[in-house]
Amino acid sequence: MSQTTDHSRDTASATRRFHRKALTSVAAVTLVATGALGTAFLPPSTPAYAQALPQTPITAAEHPPGSFAPIVNRVKPGVVSVKVKLKDDASDDEEGGGQQAPQNVPPQLREFFRRFGEGGPGGGMQRPQRHGGGAAQGSGFFISADGYVVTNNHVVNNAKSVEVTLDDGRTLPAKIIGTDPKTDLALLKVTDGAPFPYVKLAHGAPQVGDWVVAIGNPFGLGGTVTAGIVSARGRDIGAGPYDDFLQIDAPINKGNSGGPTFNVSGEVVGVNTAIASPSGGNVGLAFAIPSETVQAVVDQLRADGKVARGYLGLQIQPVTKDIADSLGLDKAKGALVNSAQDGTPAAKAGLKSGDVVQAVNGEPVTDARELSRKIASLKPGTKVDLTYVRGNKTENAQVTLGTLPNDTKVAANDNGGSRGDSQPRLGLNLAPAAQVGAGQEGVAVMGVDPDGPAAAKGIQEGDVILDVGGQPVSTLSDVATRIRAAESDGRKAVLMRIKNDKGTRFVAIGLQTKNG
């Protein structure tokens, strides 16, 4: 019995030793995987992860500042709280200045999007009741010793009077010099009490992951400092035609609108403008206008009190993958020209429907919105070199920009989106447009198979097909000929230009061989 007990005790002791060794091995693997043992390599049991790492160990990044206090002490005097008394007829909208939240935000943000200039006295999480003659609050910052202040347009929109409160407690009247609703920027001027402490706009864009510090007036609590990082760049949230936001995760709330976001050098890298939030409070999704945009707009507001933008006179749309395939392009990049309006700078320079603009002054154009932003950032009268593809050739044209008319919408059309491949049989009933009273050019769509490839691309009864594969069509045989030509050229898709009461657009329909 004693021997049996001793044997059981020895077995249990051995089992415990085995478990301890196993746990030690597991701990070692975990430490290696997290880099805590000083190596960036994973054990052979996870080859996919090991292959994803660089050949040399990853070096540690620069340490973040131990404290943001030195930066804050330097720049905080240049930040102001903006208080606005609204006109008697100002609408009772959600945020300061009476500007509605945009309607074109991505679906995942639509419910949560907020503009934020704290409305009404007192602050708080609930939306205040504001009627005519109400008040609004926001933030801003001095950019010059003589009293120029940058803020958001939606903070001062519908303002009867504006005051700014400085970090030293002074409250001074401010005059609106100019506003630019399309970028949501405004320039104010404080005349009493100069010289003022001011901050500088950064000349370069921050990198994703850079530390940033935001200072503002959330919920009326002026001089509030928060910190975070740049989460993303080039965000388009549907707020305006020239969206190019920095996304940051520094806590931003109502009343921070118009306030600055600084880099660790104390330069302004962005103007806080919008948040995405289910409650109106911070959830780590804030958007700031980048300093390059701010500088360009402020320079014009300071000189002229308004912003004049360059104008090409093109109607454009994105280049999707199937459109790129139909045009024989290697990549789905650039801006596809729907039409060049008669008498406009682009038309005079020779651009026409079907061209794909790929660069401005040698700088690549990623998509249609980027072309719009690049041209709008330039002043009328500026000469620009456009690089574009026509057919299989790369061409260049010099264009002298006109002035964007005030009532001209940005000519970017997103209706050319891809929804999957389709077959050469289009699922359309067609007739010459001239025969059915649909105009003197093109082929009219008389019926659409709801399950066909054309319907999947949004082609509807009443549309008119103007050209196929870059060539005008007027008969059914023209359409068939152009499709066969695209197949013979090895195209993966055929490009059609469609006209309806909303304008013209390009649609690319994928080509596949029929297998019965």
Order of alpha helices (4+ residues) and beta strands (2+ residues): alpha-alpha-alpha-beta-alpha-beta-beta-beta-alpha-beta-beta-beta-beta-beta-beta-beta-beta-beta-alpha-beta-beta-alpha-beta-alpha-beta-beta-alpha-beta-beta-beta-beta-beta-alpha-beta-beta-alpha-beta-beta
